[in-house]
Amino acid sequence: MGLWDDVVKGNVVTGLAIGIGAAVLAPVVVPILASAAKPLTKAAIKGGLALYESGRETFEEVGEVLEDLVAEAQAELAEERKAAIAAAAEGEGKT
């Protein structure tokens, strides 16, 4: 932390040395970092696409299950209504 404290406190020579060192090393370090970052970025994008596709498929399956449940519930309601109408008609026929 001593070096950082010197820079923060205003030691111009240390700050200048760090700046020059960064300027000299940047042309060497930046391409290395870029070459390492590209495969990592591509892998992250591929993972994101795979996750998106998997999630989309899961939601489609859930939607199909819900549609089936709604259709079954509607069919049961229709049968219950028919039974209620038949029971009401039978009750009217007895009176």
Backbone torsions as a table, in degrees:
resi	resn	phi	psi	omega
1	MET	NA	-14.9	-178.3
2	GLY	-62.0	-42.0	179.3
3	LEU	-63.5	-44.1	-179.6
4	TRP	-66.2	-38.6	177.8
5	ASP	-63.3	-38.9	177.6
6	ASP	-62.9	-41.3	179.9
7	VAL	-65.6	-43.8	-178.5
8	VAL	-67.1	-37.2	-178.4
9	LYS	-74.6	-8.9	174.3
10	GLY	105.2	18.6	176.4
11	ASN	-70.4	103.2	-173.0
12	VAL	-65.5	-37.8	-177.2
13	VAL	-64.9	-44.6	179.5
14	THR	-65.7	-44.0	178.3
15	GLY	-61.6	-41.0	178.1
16	LEU	-65.5	-40.8	178.9
17	ALA	-64.2	-41.4	178.3
18	ILE	-65.0	-42.6	178.5
19	GLY	-62.3	-44.5	178.9
20	ILE	-66.4	-41.9	178.5
21	GLY	-61.2	-42.2	178.4
22	ALA	-65.3	-39.7	179.7
23	ALA	-67.0	-35.5	179.5
24	VAL	-74.8	-41.0	-176.9
25	LEU	-80.7	-22.1	-176.0
26	ALA	-56.7	-45.6	-180.0
27	PRO	-63.1	-23.3	178.9
28	VAL	-88.7	-43.0	-173.5
29	VAL	-76.7	-39.2	-176.0
30	VAL	-61.0	-47.4	177.9
31	PRO	-63.2	-35.5	177.8
32	ILE	-64.8	-46.0	178.4
33	LEU	-64.5	-38.8	179.9
34	ALA	-65.7	-41.6	-179.8
35	SER	-67.8	-30.3	177.3
36	ALA	-80.1	-32.5	-176.7
37	ALA	-75.2	-30.9	-176.9
38	LYS	-62.4	-49.9	178.1
39	PRO	-64.1	-36.3	178.3
40	LEU	-65.7	-42.0	178.8
41	THR	-65.3	-43.4	179.2
42	LYS	-63.5	-40.5	178.1
43	ALA	-64.3	-39.2	178.4
44	ALA	-65.8	-39.5	178.5
45	ILE	-66.2	-44.0	178.8
46	LYS	-61.5	-41.6	177.7
47	GLY	-63.3	-40.8	178.1
48	GLY	-64.2	-41.6	178.1
49	LEU	-64.7	-41.7	178.6
50	ALA	-64.0	-41.6	178.6
51	LEU	-64.5	-41.8	178.2
52	TYR	-60.9	-46.6	-178.9
53	GLU	-62.8	-43.0	178.9
54	SER	-63.5	-42.8	178.6
55	GLY	-65.1	-39.8	178.6
56	ARG	-63.2	-43.9	178.8
57	GLU	-63.2	-41.1	179.5
58	THR	-63.0	-44.5	179.5
59	PHE	-65.6	-35.1	176.4
60	GLU	-64.6	-41.3	178.3
61	GLU	-64.7	-42.2	178.1
62	VAL	-62.8	-40.5	177.6
63	GLY	-61.8	-40.9	178.1
64	GLU	-64.1	-42.0	179.0
65	VAL	-62.9	-43.1	179.2
66	LEU	-64.8	-39.9	177.4
67	GLU	-62.0	-41.1	177.5
68	ASP	-62.7	-42.5	179.8
69	LEU	-64.3	-41.1	178.5
70	VAL	-63.7	-42.9	179.4
71	ALA	-63.2	-41.7	178.2
72	GLU	-64.1	-43.1	179.7
73	ALA	-63.8	-40.8	178.5
74	GLN	-64.8	-39.4	178.5
75	ALA	-65.0	-42.0	178.4
76	GLU	-64.4	-41.6	178.0
77	LEU	-62.4	-40.9	179.4
78	ALA	-63.0	-41.5	178.7
79	GLU	-66.7	-39.9	178.5
80	GLU	-64.0	-39.7	178.0
81	ARG	-64.4	-43.4	177.8
82	LYS	-60.8	-41.5	179.5
83	ALA	-65.9	-39.5	179.4
84	ALA	-66.6	-40.9	178.5
85	ILE	-65.1	-41.4	179.4
86	ALA	-65.0	-40.2	179.7
87	ALA	-67.0	-39.2	178.6
88	ALA	-67.0	-40.3	178.7
89	ALA	-66.7	-37.5	178.3
90	GLU	-67.9	-37.1	178.2
91	GLY	-67.5	-36.3	178.6
92	GLU	-71.0	-33.2	-179.6
93	GLY	-69.1	-25.7	-178.9
94	LYS	-81.3	-25.1	-177.7
95	THR	-85.1	NA	NA
